Amino acid sequence: MKFQRAGVLDAAMVEAMTHLAYGKWVPVLGRLPKPMTADYREVVRHHVVELLVNDSGTVVGLVELIPQADHWLIENVVVDPAEQGKGYGSRLVQHAEELVRAAGLQLIRLYTNKLFAENIALYLKLGYGIDREEPFKGGFLVHMSKGLG
């Protein structure tokens, strides 16, 4: 496995993989999840999008980060549904943490929908704490963070 930075030519693939992975949440939410509404041509230009590529050159997942002055925000973690259950989600989050440390920072944040219980469980397992809940489009976002010091 290796990581590589997504570029403009990867935008359509990033969008397709994101839609595929988040499709299961549409019936749960009754609407499109936020990552399914993003303009990925802009995302790959302005955010850090790292692709997880297997040994045969296939992208199996990605993590999207937004650098801030004192922390980085994980905006999106995606694993191809056919590749889920192999630890790739954890590896993507760990890679995000490595990038934050390399940037000289010691705080990483993320948020997820409260209805995405399996995501919250994964982040708790990886050492993230719940900071707060915030109303969002008839539901709640769960904001989480982890100190990397």
N, C-alpha and C positions, 0 to 999 in steps of 0.2 A: 504494500500500500504506500502511496505517496500523496502529498498535497500539492496542489498547484493553484495559483491565483486565477480566477475567472476574468476574462476580458470581454470586450464588446461582442466579439464573435460567439461567445458562450451564452449570451443573454437568452436566446430562445430555448436552449437546453435547460438553463437554470429555471426559467419560467415553467416549462413543461414538467420538470421533475417536481417542482414545488406544487403545482396543481395536482399531480398524481398523488403525492404524499398527503396533501391536505384534503383531498376529496372525501375521505372518510369522515371528516368533521362537519361537512355541510349539513347532513341530516341532524346531527347533534345540536348545532347552532341555529339551524333554520335560515342560514345566510352563508355567504362566502366568508371564510376566515380572512383576516387582514392580509396574510401573505399571498392570497389568491387575487388580490386587487392591486398589487404593486406593479409599477412599470419597470420591468427588469432591465431594459436598456439603460435607464437612469440608475438603477441599483448598482449594476456592475461598474458604472462610471464613478459613483460617489461613495460607495461603501466598500468594505473589504469582503470579498466573497471568495472563500477558499473551497476548492473542490477536492473531495476524497476519491482518488482514482485507484482501481485495483490493478493487479499485475498484468491483466490483459488490456489495460487502457480504458476500461469502462468506468464512468463516473457513477459511484454508488451512493454518494451523499454530498452535502455541502453545508457550510456554516456562513452566515452573513453577519457581519459586525459593523457597528457604527462607532468609530473612535470619537471620544469626548475628551475634554481637557484633563479630567481626573480619573476617568475610567473608560472602559469600552462597553458597549451594549451589544449583547447577542440579540439580534433582531429576528433571526430565523435559523433553525436547525432542521435539515431535511435529510431523510434516508429513503432511498428508493424502496417502495413497499415490498418488492421482491427480495430485498436484501436486509429487511428488518429482523431483529432478533440475533444479530451477529456481533453486537457491541459497537457498531459504527457510530451510533448516536453519542455514546460516551466518548469515543475517540475524537469525534468532531468537537465536543465541548472541551475536552482536554487540550486539543490543538488551539482552540480559541484562547484558553487560559495561557498557553505558551506564548501566543502572539502578544497578549496584554503584558506579560512579564517582559518580553523582548522590547516592548515600547517604554519600559521603565515605570510601569504603573502596577498598583497592587490591588485594584478593585475591578471586578467584572459584574455586570448587571444583566438581567434578562427579565422578560415577562411572558406569561402564557395565560390562556383562558382558564378560568377556574374549572370548567367542565372537562378539561384535558387532564384528567386525574393521573393517567400513566406518565405524562410529561412531568407533572409536579413531583411524582414519586421518584422519577429518574433524577431530577435536579436535587432533591433532598438527599438522595443516595450519594450524589457527587459532591455533597458538602455545601450546597446553597441553602441559605436561610430565607424565610419569607419576611419581607419588609412591610408590605401592606397589600391591601386589596383596593381596587378602584372600579367604580361602575363603568361599564363600557357596552354600548349598544344592547341594552337589556340584560346584560350579564355582568360578569366581573373579570377583571384582569388581576392576576396574582403577580406582584413585583417581587423579584428575588435577587439576591446578591451573594457574592463570595469574596472574602478577602484572600489575597494571594501572597501575603507577606510570609 
